[in-house]
Amino acid sequence: MMKRVHLIGIGGSGMSSIARVLLEQGCSVSGSDRTLSPLALDLRTAGAVVYEGHHPQNITAVDMVVRSSAITDDNPEVAAALALGIPVLKRQDFMRELTRERLCITVAGSHGKTTTSTMMAWSLMQLGLDPGYILGGVSRNLGNNAHAGSGKHFVVEADEYDRMFLGLNPAVILLTNVEYDHPDCFPTVQAYQAAFSAFVNQLEPGGLLVTNADDPGALAKRQDAPATASVVTYGLTAAADYTAVDLRTNNAGGYDFNVQALQMQSPIASVSLSVPGLHNVRNALGVLAALHALGFPVQQAADALSAYAGSSRRFEVIAEVAGITLVDDYAHHPSKIIATLSAARVRYPRRRLVAVWQPHTYSRTQALEADFINAFHDADLVVVTAIYAARENPQNYTAAQLVEKMDYVVAAYIPQIPDVVDFLMETLQAGDVLIVLSAGDADQVCRDLKTRLQERKGES
């Protein structure tokens, strides 16, 4: 491993996790980003040299440069490195080197990757294995999003964007679902499906594919596994190799259930989840199916999942102020929005659900417009903001066009975040649950509301 590495886009979830692993391995780490996220500032505290802004002079005394998917060929730091003869790698190319000598457990899918990979890393840690891991969010149990680990196992959230996951050498693939996304990267459904097929086909000889029997897209990928691979399925369907039985809600707002393995007389484990939603039952099942198939003590892993506290921005309860519950969630795809709101309806059955949705990228919003329009049936009130462009250029297209078609729910288009906060301050009442659905910067809505509601409560 190179000893001096510079990461362009170091503040993102993927790059910051790589930086943390390198620091733990004793490497000298520097990096830059357009603006410094909390993850970037945490890395600075941990010992990395972190620059705000991209400048050629940031490339000094480094052996290798790694760039995120958002960094283009004309980036000044890329150009400076190439002029100096310093290798510049994309994240996917670097990940192969980073995990080369480890048993790589990968979690892939259109949704659920962060939760499932944090569940896997936490379970392995509780089994005493000290795994390495790279996650897409900060685990509340583990307290971080990455760890070098001293054990042979390495858990990776295998991101399909920019085909990053094709840079991995997976010994295990846990596939949560396959549903079209990232139209800016995959112009057709066929291109998206082909990327997942290629990834599954990369399983190491004798590897393990664990796939979701409830999701047609994931289940179909069984045919792409190498002939030497073992394949097991999980899900709520009785036809799955691993399924949940005796399913019931609990006082924490999650589900209690037993894990039944096909052709076994009695359940192999009991789980009590505190994270809500049937999608999280499936996520936990996937982890337990993989660990059982790998020969680990499954009840011990189930106990770890019963203590699983979630990860940042995944149904994260930010505060409860003046009888109002503020929840932040990363959902930015129609299916994930539906799952999140369904989980909220189960957890808060008699409370008004107010959803704030910040559409993420023009290409996704346009490509999945019809599905987005129909994703909010479990909400009582929906506020839609302007589209968060992320890596795209602004276009002559607004989310107002979607709001006009949401005729089954009370919906409002309020483009700017400060105006959304003002509106909510006037609208929210004691007993309401606010859920902010955003992969962009709308997470500030919960933070701002928390502050203003506390101030107003103090005045009364």
N, C-alpha and C positions, 0 to 999 in steps of 0.2 A: 504494500500500500504506500502511495506517495505520502511524504511527510508534511508537505506544505500545499494546501488546497484552497483555492479561492472559488466561492460559489456566487454566481450572479443570480439574483432573485432569492437571496438567503432568507427573506422574511416569510415566504410561503410555507404551507404545511409540509410539502414534500421536501423542499430543500433544507428547511430548518431542522428536520429530523435527521437528514444525512449529516448536517453539520454537527449535531449533538453526538451522533455515533462516532464521528471522526475525532471530536474532542476527547471522548472517553477512551479512544484508542491511542491517544497521545499525539495526534497530529496537530500541526499549526494550522489554524483555520482563520480565513478572512472571507469577507463577502460584502455584497452591496445590495441595496434595493432602492426603488424610487422613493418610497416612504418607509419608515421603520415601524413595523408591526410589533405588538407585544412579544411575539415569538423571537423577532430579531433582537429586541432589547434584552430578552432573557439570555440569548446567546452571548451578547456583549458581556453581561454579568458573569457568564460561565467561562469567559476567557477568549472568545472569538473577537477579532478586529472587524467591526461592522461599520461600513460607510453608508451614508445617506446620499443617494444619487449614483449614477453610473459615470465614471470618469476614467480615462486611460491611466492616470497616475495611480489608480487603485491596484493596478497589476504590478506588484513589486515583490520580488523574492518568493515566487511561487513555482511549484513544480507542475501543477495541473490546474486547469479551470473547468468547472462544471457549471452548466447553464440550465435554467429551468425551461419548460416548454414555452413560456411566454416571452423568452428572450430571442430576438431575431438576429439574423446574420450581421446586420449593420450596427449592432450594439457597439459603442465605443470600447468597451472592455474586451469584447470578443475580438475586435479588430486589433487592439493593442497586444493581446496575447498571441494571436497568430503572427503578428509582425515580429514578435520576440522569439518565435519558434516554440511557444508553450502549447502543449496539447489542450484542445478545447473539446470537452465531451458533453453530450446531452445526458440528462438524468438517467435515461434507460441504459445507456452504455456504461455509465459509472456504477449503476446498481449491480451489474453482473460481477464486477470486480469486488464490490463491497461484500457480497454474499457468497463469493466463490467457494469457500471452504466450509460453509455451513449447510445444515439440512434446512432448506428453505420451505417454510409453510406460507403459502400465499392465499390471500382472500381477495377474490375478484367478483365483479358484478356491477350492474348499473346503479344499484342502491344497496345500502346496508354494509358497505365495506368497512367504514370506520368503526361502527359499533361491533361488528363481528370480529374484526382483527383485534380490537381492544379486549373483547371477551377472551379471545384465544391467548393473547399475551398474558393477561391477568391469570387465566387458568394455569398456564404453564409455569408462571412464577409461583403460584400457590402450590404447585406440584413439586416445587423445590428445584427447578431446572435452570433458573436464571437465563432465560432466552434473550437473544437480541431481538429488537423489534423496531420497525419504522411504521408509524401510524399516521392517519390523516387528521387526527385531532388529539387534544390532550386528554388522557385517561384520568378520571377523578381518583381511581384506585391507585394507579401507578404514579400519578403526579407529574407526568411528562408525556411527550409524544414519541420518544425514541430512547433506545438504550443499547449499548454495544453488547452486553451480556457475556458471560463466561462459558455458557453451555453451547452444545452443538446446534441447537434449534434457533432459527431466525424467522420471526413472523414479519411479513411484508404486506401492507395494504397495496394490492396490485392494481394500479390505476391504468385504465384503458386510454385515457386522454393522451394524444400524441403517440399512442401505441407504446407507452412506457413499459407496460408489463411484458412486452416481447423481449426486453433486456434481461429477464429473470431466468433462472434455471430451477424451476419449482420441483420439489420432491412431493409436495402436497398442494393441491388446488382445492379450495373451498369456494364453490361458485354459488353466489346468493340468488342471482337472477340475470337475465340478459334481455334488456328492453331498450329500444333505440334512444340514443342520446348523443350529445356533442356533434350536431350537424355541421359545425364549423370545421371539425376535424374529419368527420365521416360523412361525406355528401349523400350517401345512400344507406338504406337499411342493410343492404347486402354487404357494403364495406364494413359496417359495424359488426355484423355477424361474422364476417370473415376474420376479423381481428381476434375475436374470442375463440374461433375455431383454431386459429394458428397458435394462440396461447395454450389452449388445452393440449394441443398436439406436442407442445414443448415439454410435457411432463417427463421427468427423468425416467430411465428404464426401471420398471418395478414400482413406479410412483403411484400415488393415491389421488383419485378424483372423488370429491364429495359434492354432490350437486342437489339442488332444490327440486324435489319432485312436484311441488305446487306451482312451479314456474315453467311454462312450456319452453321458453327460450333456453333456460338453464338445463332442463332435462334433455333437450335435443342435442346438447353438446357431448353427451355420452359417446356418440358415434365418432367423435373426433379424438378421443383418448387413444394413446398408443396401445397396441395389442398386449403389451406386458403390464399395463396399468390395472390396478384394482379400482372398481367403481362402486360406490355406495350412494344411496339417496336418502334424503330426509324430508320431512314435511308433515303437514296435518292430514294428508291423505293416508288412508289405511294401507295403500299399496307401497308406501315408502319403506325402506329398510329400517329407518328410525323415525318414530312418530311420537306425538304427545297424546297421552290418555289421561282421563280424569281431570280435564282442564277446567279451572275455575278461577274467578277473580279473587284477589286478596285485599287486605286492608291498605296495602302500600300502593294500590292502583295498578299493580301488575298481575301476573298469572302464576298460580301454582299448578304443577302438572307432574306426571310421571313419564319417564322415557321408556318406551317399549321398543325393543329390537325385534325385527322380524324373526320368526321361528324360535323365539325364546319364550318360555312359559310365563315368566313374571317380569315386571319392569326392572330395568337395570339401574335406575337412579330416580331420585325425586328432586325437584327444583322449585324454588320460590323466588320468582323474579320481582324486583321492585321497579324496574323500567317498564313502562306501559306498552301495550299494543301486541297484537298477534304477530306482527312482523318481528318483534323481539323474541317471541317464543320460537319462531323459525330460526332466527339468528343463533339462539342458544342451542337449539337442536343440531344445527350444522356443526357447531364447535364440539358438542358432545359426541356426535357421530364420528367426526374426524379423530378425536382423542381415543374413543373406544376402538376404532379400527386400527389405530396405531399401538394399541395395547396398554394404554394408560388406565389407572384406576378411575373409573367414570364417576362414581359417587363423590370422590374427593374433588373432581373437576366441577361437578354439579353444585357442591357446597361453595366453591369459589364463585360460581355464577349467581348463587343466591345472595352473595355479598357484593355483586357487581353494582357499581353506583353510576355507571354511564360515562359519557365523555362530553367534552365541551361542545356546545351548540347542537346537541342532540337531545331534544326535549329537556333542555336545561331550565329548571325553575330558577329564575334570576332573583325574584323577591315576591313577597306577599305584603302589600301595603294597603291599608284602609279597606281590607276585605277583597282586594283585587290581586289576582295571581298573574305574574308576568313570566311568560315562557319564551325562550329563544330556541329556534330550531333551524337547521341547515337545509331543510327540504327545498329543492328547487326544480324538481321534476314532477309531473302530474301524479304519478303513482305514489311517490313519497309524500306528497302533500295529502293525498287521500288517506294514506296509512297513518300519518301523524295526526290528522284531524279525527280519524276514527279512534285512535288511541286516546285522544283527549276527550272524546265523547264518552268513552267507557270509564275513564278515570273521573270525569266531572259530569255525571249524567244529568244533573238538574241545574247546571249553571249555564249562563249565556257565554257562548264562545265567539270571541271577536278575533278575526284573523287579519294580519297585515302581511301582504305578499309583495315582495320585491322581485319582479321577473329578472332572471339572470341570463344575459346575452340576447341580442336581437335574433340570432339564428335559431336558438332553442325556442324562444317564445313564438316565433313565426311557424317553425316546423311542427310544433306540438300545440298549436293554438286551440284546436277543438278540444283536446284533452284538458288543457288548462282551464278552459271555460267551464268545464263540467266537474272540476276537482273539489268544489267547496260545499258540497251538500251537507256536511256535518257542521258547518259554521252558521252562526246566526247573523253575523255582520262581517263583511269583507271590505278591507281597504287595500287598494292596489296603488303602488307607487310607480314612478318612472322606471323604465328598464335600466338595470345596471349593466353597462356596456362591457365591463371587464376588459378583455383583450381586443374587443371589436371597436370599430369606428361608429359614431352615431349615425343613425339612419332616419329616414322620413317615415317612421312607423312608431306608434305609441300603444301602450297597454290600454289606453282609453277605449280602443276598439274592442277589446275583450270584455271590459266592464259593461259596455252597452249590451252585450249578449248574455250576461249573467242574469237572466230574468227569473231565476228560481230562488234568489237570495238577495237581501239588501246589500248593495255594493256601491262603493264610491271610489272614484279615481282622484287621488291626491298626490301629485307628482313628487313634491319635495318633502324630505324627512322632517324638517322642523315644523312644517304645516301638518304633517301626520300626527306629530306629538301634540300640537295644539288642539287638533280635532279630538284626539283620544282623551286629553285632559277634560274636555267638555262632555265627552260621551260616556266614558267608562263609569260604571257604578259598582258599589259594593256587591260582591258575589260574582262579578265577571271574571272570565279567564281570557287573557290576551295571549295569542300565539303569533309570534313574528316568524315568518317563513322566508329565509333569505340566505344566499351564499355570498352576498355582497356586504355592503356597509350598513344595512338596515338593522343590524344587531344593536346599533346605538339607540334605537327606539326604546328598548327595554331599560337601558342604562339611564337615558334621559328621563323617562317616565318615573323610574324609581326615585330619582333625585327630586323631581318636582312634586310627586305624590307625598314624599316624606316631608318636604318643605310645607306643603299645604296642610298636611296632618298636624305639623308642629304649630301652625298658625291658628288652628281651630281650637 
